């Protein structure tokens, strides 16, 4: 049921996390962690998303532990790549 997604990004890690925190909060969730690793939880698209992240260099690795079953991992990956890269 989970997904493992790796996305390269440009720019500042602190800015990336600030955007992540803002988006998580907008969806009634939370992003906890630092510029190396952390966790998140939020409600969107009629379901709950929870997971962890790990940042190395200019790559963020995301492990979704829980997601709505009707949303395929590839759709989530494509969304993240379009919005993070």
ABEGO torsion letter per residue (X at the ends): XBBBBBBBBBEBAAAAAAAAAAAAAAAGBBBBEBAABEBBBBBBGGBBBBEBBBBBEABBBBBBABBBAABBAAAAAAAAAAAAX
